[in-house]
Each structure stands twice: as structure tokens, then as C-alpha cells.
Amino acid sequence: MKIALIKTELTSPTDMAVTPPLGLLYLAAIAENLGHEVRLLNLTHYFRPRQAASDLQNLMLWKPDVIGLSSFNTYAPVFRTVAKYCRQYSPEALIIAGGVFPSNDYVAILNEGPVDVCVIGEGEDTFKDLLACKDKNDFSLLHGIAYSLEGHIFTNQPRSFIENLDSLPFPAWHFHDFSKSKCFFDISFSMRNSATIMTSRGCPYRCIYCHHFMGKHFRARSPGNVLEDLTLLRDRFAIKSIDFIDDTFNADTKRAKTILRGIRDGFPKVSISFPTGLRCDLLDEETIVLLREARCVLLSVPIETSSERLQKWSQKDLDLEKIRNNLKVLKKNKIPTRGFFMIGFPTETYEEAIETLKLSLELPLYYNQISLVSPIDNGNLSQLVLSPEKLQEVMSHKDAWDFLWGDFSLCDIPYPQLEKIRKKYYLKGMLRLRNWNFILTNIRVIITLVMLFRDVSFMINIFRFIIFGRNNKFGLETRKRYFSRFAGCLE
């Protein structure tokens, strides 16, 4: 069979974090091992919407038998446009949707028509089974999917998570153009030839605001399997930087130390980063020294709130004192750290929000990201805490282009006041002397983008993005403008 895999996350100049489509690369490896012909289109790697639309059109001219679409909630409008286009020009193809967005919103996606099957959660085994029964067109016995049949939506039994992650093939890295990654920021905001890797799945913690896409049971690849994957990336693709995107890389401290020792000893010219964070209160001094010796250039530290009450309420339950001590040791070892903070928790008072913002300035962090608390579709915050009326109100104010952004507040503090203090303290943090290193490090990327687009407005939007953080309308407007151009090219 001919299988087309499409990452439907169209990049705009303010989407500074661009990574390989890791999930689709795993599926591509599985399909190739089964003898299928595979092509992969990654919309995150296009400077210009017209070229992205042209390559999508050419892919449909190939007449694939199966089309796999992957998307994150932030890019839902792009996903819907691509799905509609694929159905229009490949009416006989089986269209499968997977990833975080389809897993959370499969009912709405299937009701819209173009997509035949949504894979819910982990996709490798499910995708393999779908390919096996494609010609039979009977999905009733497959676990881990929802599908549409004669106007009705059927949700099958959940599929068990893959316990032995070493049984999976390595991602089909040859489908990814690493040369294009150099033109964008990777997750750790570098310009080096970089790749992302996931060494474990699932998180044993139950933070109420977080997703449960990979489950709440920690499953890990063996150190040997991880280091073999890294060796392939280094030797075949000349990778210089690795972003670890585990939910909790150091949930198993012994395993984490073994991997770090392997990187320290075997990859002297490769730097590493942890942009999505790890559990900082699980760190000990030996692990921190290993991070330095393994050339860690960024370590994200999700702290979220300074309130002991909200730490327990949100089930984050960090040891804040240990966080303070570990940050001092990280600073001593010259490991750059980024703090994640949130304000606007349900029941949070103005005083608690200010204390969290003050903590973001007091801690020895390289720079911070401060967000407003936002419910994820089907997350515990949505299902267990918010009333149906409050949830409906919040969802009506959400921006379709960013699941973290919207003109709403989950607490008694009015949204305008929350956003005002968020911006104030974010800007204070960015103007600290050590944060100018972050801005200056990335000035060459801004210049590169201006030269490529020859549009000063893009540079202004990028600068606003850096100064005001994720929650800013300028970046969203740029993304919408980019999508409008892309959609226009498909008409």
C-alpha cells in the first residue's frame, strides 16, 4: 500500500520551536518494516505557505491508499483544512487521525466527515492493526480507536499501553530533513543540527492541569536502546544537539544517571537539553554533575505555584525547599534553567498569584515562562473541577489557535488583571541581566528570518513573542495570517 503521513502543524515565524515529527517517524518505520511504500510531509518545515500547499497537492497526486494525519490542539484549523483537502482529492483513501488533538476531540473530528478513524492515545500498535484490516473495512474489534460508520460514531475499548518500549523500531529518521531544522529554533532555542528523543512514556504524577495522553504509568526504554538511537543520529545525521521530551525523564533516577554517563563518555560533541522539564525535586548532586558533564544547555523546571496549598490542591506536590537548593547547585554547575509558572488556578487568591510571580524573580533561573491556567479538553481540571457551566464559558473564550490562550480566568481574579500582572512580571524577568544572554543568543535567528521573509513585521512579532511570552496576540495573528495564505493556495 501507499501510505502518506502528514504533520499538520503549519509553522509561522513566531513558532520558534520546531521539531521532527517523532510520532509519525515511528509510524513510518513500522509501515516500512511491513513492506509498504511511505511518504512523509512535515508542514512545520516550510518557510512559505505556497510551497507547503504545493507539496501537499503533489502528495495527493501520488494517490495514497492510507493517509495519516497528526496534530496538536494549537493547529486544529490547519488539521481540519488538510483533512478536507485530502478527502476531496483522495476520496477512496482511508484517512486516519492521531496525536493529542484527535485523541482529545475525536467526536467533533469524526462528525465533521473527512476523517474515517481516530487513534486514541499511543498509536504504533493500533496503526499496525489498522493497516492489516484496511481492506476488510471492519474496525469493530480494534482497540484504541473511534470511527464513523453510516453516520454513527463508535468508540472501541481502550488499548493497553506498550510496556516494552525497546520492542519499537527506531524512528525512520531518514524521512526528516535535518538541514531545514537549522533554519528554525529547536525546542531549546538553539540553531544546531538537532533532534528530539523520547526515552520514556507516561508520568507517575497526577497534576490536575496536565494531559494523560501517554497514561500515568512510567514506562521506559533501556539505557542501551536510548544510546543506540543516539549513536544512529550522530553517525548518520551528524546531530549536534538532542532535546529530551519525556514527561518525567528522571522518574527512574538510576536509569537517568546511566543514560547521562553514556552521553558524557560516548558523545563528546553533542549537547543535550530538557525543554519540557523534569522533576527537579528528584535531582541529587550526582545527577546535576552528570548533567553538566553531559553538556546540558537547558533544563526546564516546572514549579507552577509558590503556594503550598495550591501545590497540594493541584496534586503537583513539589518539595519547594528542595527546588530552591537544587537550583543553587544547578547554577553552581553553570546549567541554564528555565522556570515554568502558572497563575489563575481555581480558588487562587490575588496574594497567592503575586507570591508566585515574586518567586519567579527570586529563584536563580535563566529565564521564565509564565502562563495562565487553562483546562485541556478531557483533562482532570476540565472533568473534575470545573462545573459544566464554567467549562462551557471558558471554552467559548478560547482561541482556536492556541489551547493555552483565551480571554478567561478560572479564579475570582478578573482576566484583565491576571494578564496585566503576568506581563509585568514576565517583562521584569526578561530585563534581568542574565536574560539578555538569552535574547542576544537568538538575535541571529531573528536576522535570518527577516532576511528570508524580507518583512519587518515578522521581526517585530518575534520580538514581541520573546518579550511578552506565549500569551500574546501578535504571535497568534501572525499564525492566522500564515494559515490564511496556506488555505488560499489550496483553493
GIFEN-V609721 format. One record per residue. N is the residue number from 1. RES is the residue in one letter. PHI is phi in degrees with one decimal (* if undefined). Layout:
BEGIN
((N RES PHI) (N RES PHI))
END
This chain:
BEGIN
((1 M *) (2 K -97.7) (3 I -120.5) (4 A -108.1) (5 L -114.0) (6 I -130.3) (7 K -88.1) (8 T -93.9) (9 E -113.1) (10 L -69.3) (11 T -87.8) (12 S -113.5) (13 P -60.5) (14 T -91.1) (15 D -87.1) (16 M -80.8) (17 A -100.7) (18 V -123.9) (19 T -131.4) (20 P -60.7) (21 P -77.7) (22 L -56.7) (23 G -60.2) (24 L -68.2) (25 L -66.6) (26 Y -65.4) (27 L -65.2) (28 A -62.1) (29 A -63.1) (30 I -63.8) (31 A -64.1) (32 E -63.9) (33 N -63.2) (34 L -87.4) (35 G 92.1) (36 H -86.0) (37 E -92.3) (38 V -124.1) (39 R -130.5) (40 L -128.7) (41 L -119.1) (42 N -109.8) (43 L -70.5) (44 T -74.1) (45 H -107.8) (46 Y -120.8) (47 F -73.1) (48 R -126.1) (49 P -59.2) (50 R -61.7) (51 Q -67.8) (52 A -62.0) (53 A -64.7) (54 S -63.7) (55 D -70.4) (56 L -66.1) (57 Q -61.5) (58 N -65.0) (59 L -64.5) (60 M -69.8) (61 L -66.0) (62 W -69.1) (63 K 58.0) (64 P -67.7) (65 D -83.3) (66 V -131.6) (67 I -121.4) (68 G -107.7) (69 L -113.3) (70 S -124.4) (71 S -157.1) (72 F -102.0) (73 N -53.0) (74 T -58.7) (75 Y -110.2) (76 A -55.6) (77 P -62.3) (78 V -66.4) (79 F -55.3) (80 R -65.1) (81 T -66.7) (82 V -65.9) (83 A -61.1) (84 K -64.0) (85 Y -66.2) (86 C -62.2) (87 R -65.9) (88 Q -65.5) (89 Y -103.3) (90 S -135.8) (91 P -63.7) (92 E -92.2) (93 A -73.0) (94 L -84.1) (95 I -102.3) (96 I -114.8) (97 A -114.8) (98 G -148.1) (99 G 107.1) (100 V -64.1) (101 F -62.7) (102 P -62.5) (103 S -64.9) (104 N -86.0) (105 D -126.9) (106 Y -66.5) (107 V -63.9) (108 A -63.3) (109 I -63.1) (110 L -68.8) (111 N -66.2) (112 E -75.0) (113 G 111.5) (114 P -62.9) (115 V -86.4) (116 D -88.4) (117 V -138.2) (118 C -111.2) (119 V -87.3) (120 I -103.1) (121 G 85.1) (122 E -56.9) (123 G -110.8) (124 E -62.1) (125 D -67.1) (126 T -64.4) (127 F -62.4) (128 K -60.1) (129 D -67.9) (130 L -63.0) (131 L -64.5) (132 A -68.0) (133 C -109.1) (134 K -58.0) (135 D -69.3) (136 K -72.9) (137 N 56.8) (138 D -128.7) (139 F -108.5) (140 S -65.9) (141 L -99.5) (142 L -81.7) (143 H -84.1) (144 G 84.7) (145 I -136.5) (146 A -127.2) (147 Y -146.9) (148 S -108.9) (149 L -145.9) (150 E 52.7) (151 G 83.5) (152 H -114.2) (153 I -107.1) (154 F -116.8) (155 T -112.6) (156 N -81.3) (157 Q -62.2) (158 P -63.5) (159 R -96.5) (160 S -66.5) (161 F -71.2) (162 I -75.8) (163 E -80.4) (164 N -96.5) (165 L -69.5) (166 D -66.8) (167 S -74.8) (168 L -76.5) (169 P -69.2) (170 F -66.6) (171 P -53.7) (172 A -77.8) (173 W -60.0) (174 H -66.7) (175 F -82.8) (176 H -100.5) (177 D -90.2) (178 F -68.2) (179 S -65.1) (180 K -73.6) (181 S -62.6) (182 K -65.4) (183 C -86.4) (184 F -123.4) (185 F -69.8) (186 D -90.0) (187 I -60.3) (188 S -89.3) (189 F 63.0) (190 S -111.1) (191 M -115.3) (192 R -79.5) (193 N -65.0) (194 S -125.9) (195 A -141.3) (196 T -105.7) (197 I -143.6) (198 M -117.8) (199 T -95.7) (200 S -154.5) (201 R -134.4) (202 G 84.9) (203 C -130.2) (204 P -75.2) (205 Y -94.9) (206 R -127.2) (207 C -56.3) (208 I -69.9) (209 Y -92.3) (210 C -95.4) (211 H -80.9) (212 H -132.4) (213 F -59.4) (214 M -102.0) (215 G 84.1) (216 K -114.5) (217 H -123.6) (218 F -72.4) (219 R -127.0) (220 A -130.7) (221 R -75.7) (222 S -71.7) (223 P -54.4) (224 G -61.6) (225 N -65.1) (226 V -63.0) (227 L -67.9) (228 E -67.5) (229 D -62.2) (230 L -64.2) (231 T -63.2) (232 L -60.3) (233 L -63.6) (234 R -70.1) (235 D -76.4) (236 R -93.8) (237 F -120.5) (238 A 54.9) (239 I -69.7) (240 K -111.2) (241 S -144.0) (242 I -122.4) (243 D -100.6) (244 F -88.3) (245 I -115.8) (246 D -63.6) (247 D -65.1) (248 T -145.7) (249 F -56.2) (250 N -100.9) (251 A -62.0) (252 D -108.0) (253 T -62.9) (254 K -62.3) (255 R -63.4) (256 A -59.5) (257 K -65.3) (258 T -63.8) (259 I -64.6) (260 L -63.5) (261 R -63.8) (262 G -63.1) (263 I -69.8) (264 R -57.9) (265 D -85.5) (266 G -110.0) (267 F -134.2) (268 P -66.2) (269 K -109.2) (270 V -111.6) (271 S -98.5) (272 I -129.2) (273 S -150.5) (274 F -127.7) (275 P -71.0) (276 T -92.0) (277 G 98.1) (278 L -141.0) (279 R -83.2) (280 C -69.4) (281 D -79.5) (282 L -93.1) (283 L -69.8) (284 D -124.6) (285 E -63.6) (286 E -63.0) (287 T -64.3) (288 I -63.7) (289 V -63.1) (290 L -64.4) (291 L -60.7) (292 R -64.3) (293 E -68.1) (294 A -88.5) (295 R 64.4) (296 C -74.5) (297 V -105.1) (298 L -160.9) (299 L -130.9) (300 S -85.2) (301 V -124.1) (302 P -73.9) (303 I -108.0) (304 E 72.9) (305 T -144.9) (306 S -87.8) (307 S -81.8) (308 E -61.3) (309 R -62.0) (310 L -73.2) (311 Q -59.6) (312 K -74.5) (313 W -61.5) (314 S -82.2) (315 Q 65.6) (316 K -72.0) (317 D 53.8) (318 L -73.8) (319 D -88.2) (320 L -64.4) (321 E -66.3) (322 K -68.4) (323 I -59.9) (324 R -58.0) (325 N -65.2) (326 N -67.1) (327 L -65.6) (328 K -65.6) (329 V -68.4) (330 L -62.6) (331 K -64.5) (332 K -59.7) (333 N -89.8) (334 K 59.2) (335 I -100.3) (336 P -63.3) (337 T -124.3) (338 R -120.9) (339 G -95.5) (340 F -107.7) (341 F -131.2) (342 M -136.3) (343 I -129.2) (344 G 100.1) (345 F -62.2) (346 P -53.6) (347 T 77.9) (348 E -67.6) (349 T -93.3) (350 Y -60.8) (351 E -63.5) (352 E -65.9) (353 A -62.8) (354 I -64.8) (355 E -62.8) (356 T -64.0) (357 L -65.8) (358 K -65.8) (359 L -61.5) (360 S -61.8) (361 L -88.7) (362 E -77.6) (363 L -73.3) (364 P -78.5) (365 L -99.2) (366 Y -65.3) (367 Y -161.8) (368 N -127.8) (369 Q -120.6) (370 I -116.5) (371 S -123.4) (372 L -92.8) (373 V -62.7) (374 S -138.1) (375 P -75.6) (376 I -91.8) (377 D -52.1) (378 N 67.2) (379 G -79.6) (380 N -63.8) (381 L -62.5) (382 S -70.6) (383 Q -85.1) (384 L -105.5) (385 V -109.2) (386 L -79.9) (387 S -70.1) (388 P -54.9) (389 E -67.8) (390 K -66.5) (391 L -63.9) (392 Q -63.6) (393 E -63.1) (394 V -63.8) (395 M -62.9) (396 S -70.0) (397 H -99.7) (398 K -75.0) (399 D -85.8) (400 A -62.3) (401 W -95.9) (402 D -156.9) (403 F -66.7) (404 L -93.7) (405 W -121.6) (406 G 173.8) (407 D -86.7) (408 F -148.1) (409 S -137.6) (410 L -89.6) (411 C -116.8) (412 D -81.1) (413 I -78.1) (414 P -59.6) (415 Y -55.1) (416 P -57.7) (417 Q -71.0) (418 L -60.3) (419 E -66.8) (420 K -63.7) (421 I -74.1) (422 R -61.9) (423 K -63.7) (424 K -60.0) (425 Y -77.9) (426 Y -63.3) (427 L -66.1) (428 K -58.6) (429 G -66.7) (430 M -68.8) (431 L -85.3) (432 R -66.1) (433 L -55.2) (434 R -68.3) (435 N -80.2) (436 W -66.1) (437 N -60.9) (438 F -62.7) (439 I -66.8) (440 L -68.1) (441 T -60.2) (442 N -102.1) (443 I -63.7) (444 R -66.6) (445 V -69.3) (446 I -60.7) (447 I -62.1) (448 T -60.3) (449 L -65.7) (450 V -62.5) (451 M -64.7) (452 L -72.8) (453 F -94.0) (454 R 49.4) (455 D -139.0) (456 V -64.7) (457 S -61.8) (458 F -63.8) (459 M -61.2) (460 I -62.1) (461 N -63.9) (462 I -63.2) (463 F -63.3) (464 R -63.0) (465 F -60.1) (466 I -65.3) (467 I -73.2) (468 F -104.1) (469 G 84.7) (470 R -59.6) (471 N -81.2) (472 N -141.2) (473 K -71.9) (474 F -62.9) (475 G -63.6) (476 L -65.7) (477 E -65.9) (478 T -64.4) (479 R -62.1) (480 K -65.4) (481 R -63.2) (482 Y -61.9) (483 F -63.9) (484 S -58.8) (485 R -64.9) (486 F -62.0) (487 A -62.8) (488 G -63.5) (489 C -72.1) (490 L -88.7) (491 E -78.0))
END
